[in-house]
Amino acid sequence: MSYTGYELLWLFFAYSFAGWVLETVFAAARQKQFVNRGLINGPVCILYGTAAVFMTVGLDELGGIWLFAGCVIYATVMEWIAGHLIARYYHERWWDYSGMKGNLDGYIALPMSLIWGVLGFAGLKWGNPLFTDIYRILPVILREAVLWVLLGILAVDALATYMLMHGKSGRLDRWEAADNQFANVAARLGKWISGHVESRIHKAYQVIEQIEEEEKTGTFAEGCGFYKVVMLFFVGAFLGDITETIFCRITAGVWMSRSSVVWGPFSIVWGLAIALVTAMFYKYKDRSDSFLFLMGTFLGGAYEYLCSVLTELVFGTVFWDYSDIPFNLGGRINLLYCFFWGIAAVVWFKRLYPAASRLIERLPVLFGKLLTWALIIFMSCNMLVSCMALIRYDQRTRGAEAEEKWQIWVDEHYNDAKMDAIYPNAKSVE
């Protein structure tokens, strides 16, 4: 079943509210009083809504045990990411599964993952049809207006919560010291609201542990921050393209482009994989090879499956098809290449990452920052032009004539012959 953007947004709010109800009921039963379990002030748990949308988009075509397994993996990854983001930005731990078997640092645990899998399976099988039927009953103007209002309220709520939780110290004190009476009132009101938000969150989640920030030494891109992750994205994108090109030469006997973009040898799938796996597993880089292999195998397979679905939905094109390889799932992933993701995770953390990290950190701070932003601008333009070229490529296969200026420009610079050379394995789909 396909969903429109408005329907996905509706499902996001529906599951965010359902998740808030579920969390609030369990928390109230445990603490014997009502608590607002939302991260923000409104009656929504955005983690549930986000996970539901990812599952709906990425797993909707699956069924049976594969759907359940996909829900387990996607929900577990979302919970793991949420726990670490809270630790990173709030320096606190809000839940702890350390007492359960099969847990990973207390952030995720096998029993909870199975529960999330059951809930995800039920949501996709029965919840999605129910919520979309309710949505389609409403008049078009009303349902779209409601969604835009809810989105606006959510944006304001999230922004206010973030600003109050992260900017309530020095700024408010300076405002309070000002002579302006309005500034003093605003400062006191801001402190009251921020204190209320902080108190509500701590009451709802009962902070288990305060997490100390890592000390900074002033080195460029030290640790695993923004600049390190961005630079690793480019390293991974380049190395991934080269690796796949050589692999195709060895296995198929031909040289073929494996790039995701029209400018340069860069594989976006590989670049994002390297950046994400480094950000997620940085603290586990010294764990055993078997641990890294298993995590790489499962997460790499889930990631590649999601990338396959998203690129097909956005561009109407299949960029890889494993239907002829044994043990494949819908032609999107196969067991052999999942093992390859696992091996890549071990090689990356044990061999390549330490060297890449040292080289990046040797860059002068100012030069490194300028280079990072220059690369970001370059890749943003590269991806924009590539998206235009792919969309127009799909349009040409369907017989659509060039009418807009951008279509004419794309046809002149990226005709079918050039696109076939850049994306030799691309196949248009309905």
Secondary structure, 3 states (H helix, E strand, C coil): CCCCHHHHHHHHHHHHHHHHHHHHHHHHHHHCCCCCCCCCCCCCCHHHHHHHHHHHHHHCCCCHHHHHHHHHHHHHHHHHHHHHHHHHHCCEECCCCCCCCCEECCCEEHHHHHHHHHHHHHHHHHHHHHHHHHHHHCCHHHHHHHHHHHHHHHHHHHHHHHHHHHCCCHHHHHHHHCCCHHHHHHHHHHHHHHHHHHHHHHHHHCCCEECCCCCCCCCCCCCCCHHHHHHHHHHHHHHHHHHHHHHHHHHHCCCCCCCCCCCCCCCHHHHHHHHHHHHHHHHHCCCCHHHHHHHHHHHHHHHHHHHHHHHHHHHCEECCCCCCCCCEECCCEEHHHHHHHHHHHHHHHHHHHHHHHHHHHCCCHHHHHHHHHHHHHHHHHHHHHHHHHHHHHHHHHCCCCCCCHHHHHHHHHCCHHHHHHHCCCCEECC
